Amino acid sequence: MLPTLHTTRLTLSPFTPADAPLVQRYAGDARVASMAAFIPHPYPDGLAEQWIASHLPDHLARTSTTLAIRERDTGELRGAIGLILTLEKRLGEVGYWVGAPFWNQGICTEAARRIIQYGFDDLALETIRAHHFPHNPASGHVMKKAGMTRIGVIPRCTPKDGQLLDAIQWQILKTDFDTQGE
Ligand SMILES: CC(C)(COP(=O)(O)OP(=O)(O)OC[C@H]1O[C@@H](n2cnc3c(N)ncnc32)[C@H](O)[C@@H]1OP(=O)(O)O)[C@@H](O)C(=O)NCCC(=O)NCCS
C-alpha cells in the first residue's frame, strides 16, 4: 500500500485514475515540463493514466514512491512528489512538481520536508538527494528551504529535449536531518 502522509496544510496521498486529467493539465504545462527531466511537452493523452498505474507496482518493488500533493481541507490536487530509491545504498532522490497556478505558496517546501522525513523514518534511508537544472532556481530554493545542502554541479549530465544539461545537486544526510529539529 502506498502511504498517506499529512502536514499542517497538505495531504500526500496516492494518485487515483480520476486525477489523470489534472495531471495532464498541470504537468503538461510548458512551465512545469521544461523544468523536469522526465515530463514531455506536449503531454500525450493516456500518459497520465499510465504513470498513475505505475505507482503501486513501483512502490511494492521498492524502486520509487510517488504521491499526490493535495490540500488537506479539500483534497484538491496541487502537484506530485516522490522518492526514487536505491535501497542498497539507502539512498533516495526526491523529485516534484506543483501546478503553476499554485506556485510560491510554500506548497512544495512543506511537501518536500514531509517526504524527506518519510524517507528517513519509514524507509530507513541514510541520504536523500535532489537535482535541478540551472534554469530552475526556484527548485534550488525549495531544496535549500527543505534543509538540503548544495553539493555541486554535474556538467552535461541530464538529457532534456535532445540536449545534455548540467545538474545542480543537493543532499541531506539522516544525521543532519535529525539535528535540524533540535
Ligand atoms: C519548483 C516548484 C516545484 C516549486 O513549487 P512551489 O510550491 O512554488 O515552491 P515553494 O512555494 O515551496 O517555494 C518556492 C520558492 O522559490 C522562490 N522562487 C520562485 N521563483 C524563483 C526564482 N526565479 N529564483 C529564485 N527563487 C525563486 C519563491 O520565492 C519561493 O521561496 P520563498 O518561499 O522563500 O519566497 C514549482 O515551481 C514547479 O513545479 N516547477 C516546475 C517543475 C519543477 O521545477 N520540478 C522540479 C524539478 S528539479
The ligand as an ORCA input file, in Angstrom:
! r2SCAN-3c Opt
* xyz 0 1
  C       9.904     24.123     -8.254
  C       8.441     24.067     -7.813
  C       8.055     22.636     -7.521
  C       8.267     24.913     -6.564
  O       6.956     24.748     -6.055
  P       6.315     25.843     -5.062
  O       5.173     25.209     -4.380
  O       6.093     27.088     -5.802
  O       7.531     26.044     -4.045
  P       7.534     26.917     -2.711
  O       6.453     27.929     -2.755
  O       7.601     25.989     -1.548
  O       8.965     27.620     -2.800
  C       9.366     28.298     -3.980
  C      10.446     29.293     -3.589
  O      11.183     29.640     -4.757
  C      11.239     31.040     -4.833
  N      11.359     31.366     -6.232
  C      10.404     31.451     -7.161
  N      10.936     31.787     -8.357
  C      12.268     31.918     -8.132
  C      13.369     32.252     -8.967
  N      13.216     32.522    -10.258
  N      14.592     32.294     -8.396
  C      14.791     32.012     -7.103
  N      13.772     31.693     -6.253
  C      12.537     31.653     -6.780
  C       9.938     31.501     -4.210
  O      10.011     32.864     -3.837
  C       9.859     30.569     -3.036
  O      10.721     30.964     -1.973
  P      10.196     31.778     -0.682
  O       9.161     30.919     -0.029
  O      11.424     31.949      0.144
  O       9.620     33.067     -1.195
  C       7.500     24.630     -8.905
  O       7.976     25.900     -9.289
  C       7.423     23.723    -10.100
  O       6.629     22.806    -10.147
  N       8.253     23.987    -11.111
  C       8.253     23.180    -12.333
  C       8.647     21.732    -12.109
  C       9.955     21.614    -11.370
  O      10.759     22.517    -11.365
  N      10.177     20.467    -10.737
  C      11.429     20.216    -10.048
  C      12.436     19.744    -10.999
  S      14.025     19.697    -10.183
*
